């Protein structure tokens, strides 16, 4: 996992916006976006130390690409949804998670059962998206052959 991915994931876990985190670091939001997207890397070791200190990790951990952060099932699901459909996948996946969280509101399922249910729902979600794409492709293909008058 690369530097930018780590700081984006840690920032999101901390629940801090890019704007607020950039202000904490004394840099522009744009600079933070470049770092998180892997387009740039901080030149100053002080900035890396500041980021590491903020998240209570070592600078070596942030800069060593062989070190990774264990992702939760929810984070993995969101990344897969983003990879599958970059335009809407992640936002749809977030809506899906928010909608299905109400299933766990009673707190009567064990963590293991919740994980199993979430895995099944995730599988159903991705299968449905594939079927929708397939149907959409046929619909569009069929519309080309439809007479216009």
C-alpha positions in Angstrom: 0.0 0.0 0.0 1.4 3.4 -1.0 1.8 6.6 1.0 -1.2 8.3 -0.5 -3.5 5.3 0.0 -2.5 5.1 3.6 -3.1 8.7 4.4 -6.5 8.7 2.6 -7.6 5.6 4.5 -6.3 6.9 7.9 -7.9 10.3 7.2 -11.3 8.7 6.4 -11.1 6.5 9.4 -10.5 9.5 11.6 -13.5 11.1 10.0 -11.7 14.3 9.0 -12.3 16.0 5.7 -9.5 16.8 3.2 -10.0 20.5 3.9 -9.7 20.2 7.6 -6.8 17.8 7.5 -4.9 20.1 5.1 -5.5 23.0 7.4 -4.2 20.9 10.3 -1.0 20.2 8.3 -0.7 23.8 7.1 -0.9 22.8 3.4 -3.5 23.4 0.7 -6.3 21.0 0.1 -5.0 20.6 -3.5 -1.6 19.5 -2.2 -3.3 16.9 0.0 -5.3 15.6 -3.0 -2.1 15.2 -4.9 -0.5 13.3 -2.0 -3.6 11.0 -1.6 -3.8 10.3 -5.3 -0.1 9.4 -5.5 0.6 12.2 -7.9 3.1 13.9 -5.6 5.0 13.1 -2.5 5.9 15.5 0.3 9.4 17.0 -0.1 9.8 17.8 3.6 10.4 15.1 6.1 8.7 17.4 8.7 5.4 17.1 6.9 5.6 13.3 6.8 6.4 13.4 10.5 3.4 15.7 11.1 1.1 13.3 9.3 2.5 10.3 11.1 2.1 12.1 14.4 -1.5 13.0 13.6 -2.4 9.4 13.0 -0.2 8.0 15.7 1.9 5.9 13.4 5.6 6.0 12.4 6.9 7.9 9.4 8.6 4.6 8.3 5.2 2.9 8.2 3.8 5.7 6.0 6.6 5.7 3.5 7.3 1.9 3.3 5.1 0.6 0.5 5.5 -3.0 1.7 3.6 -2.0 4.9 -0.2 -2.1 4.6 -3.2 -1.2 6.7 -5.6 -4.0 7.3 -8.9 -2.9 5.7 -12.3 -3.6 7.1 -14.8 -5.6 5.0 -16.7 -2.3 4.5 -13.6 -0.6 3.2 -12.8 -3.5 0.9 -16.4 -3.5 -0.4 -16.2 0.2 -1.2 -12.9 -0.2 -3.0 -14.2 -3.1 -5.1 -17.3 -1.1 -5.9 -15.2 1.9 -6.9 -12.9 -0.3 -9.1 -15.9 -2.0 -10.8 -17.8 1.2 -11.6 -15.7 4.3 -11.0 -18.4 6.8 -11.8 -21.2 5.6 -9.5 -19.9 2.4 -7.8 -18.6 3.8 -4.6 -21.5 6.2 -4.0 -24.0 3.4 -4.7 -22.0 1.1 -2.4 -22.1 3.7 0.4 -25.9 4.1 0.0 -26.2 0.3 0.1 -24.2 0.1 3.3 -26.2 2.9 4.9 -29.4 1.1 3.9 -28.4 -2.3 5.2 -27.0 -0.9 8.5 -30.6 -0.7 9.7 -30.6 -4.5 9.6 -28.1 -4.4 12.4 -29.7 -1.7 14.5 -31.2 -4.2 16.9 -27.8 -5.6 17.8 -29.1 -9.1 18.1 -26.7 -10.6 15.5 -23.2 -11.7 16.6 -20.3 -10.0 14.8 -19.6 -13.2 13.0 -23.2 -13.4 11.8 -23.2 -9.7 10.7 -20.0 -10.4 8.7 -21.6 -13.4 7.0 -24.7 -11.5 6.2 -22.7 -8.5 4.9 -20.7 -10.9 2.6 -23.9 -12.4 1.2 -25.4 -8.9 0.6 -22.2 -7.8 -1.0 -22.3 -10.8 -3.4 -26.0 -10.0 -4.2 -25.1 -6.4 -4.8 -22.3 -7.1 -7.3 -24.4 -9.9 -9.1 -27.2 -7.4 -9.5 -24.9 -4.8 -10.9 -23.5 -7.3 -13.4 -27.1 -8.3 -14.5 -28.1 -4.6 -14.8 -25.1 -3.9 -17.0 -25.9 -7.0 -19.1 -29.5 -5.9 -19.5 -28.5 -2.3 -20.2 -26.2 -3.6 -23.0 -29.0 -5.6 -24.6 -31.4 -2.7 -24.3 -29.0 -0.3 -26.0 -28.1 -2.9 -28.6 -31.8 -3.5 -29.3 -32.5 0.2 -29.6 -30.0 0.5 -32.5 -32.0 -1.9 -34.6 -35.3 -0.2 -33.8 -36.8 1.6 -36.7 -36.9 5.3 -36.2 -40.2 6.2 -38.0 
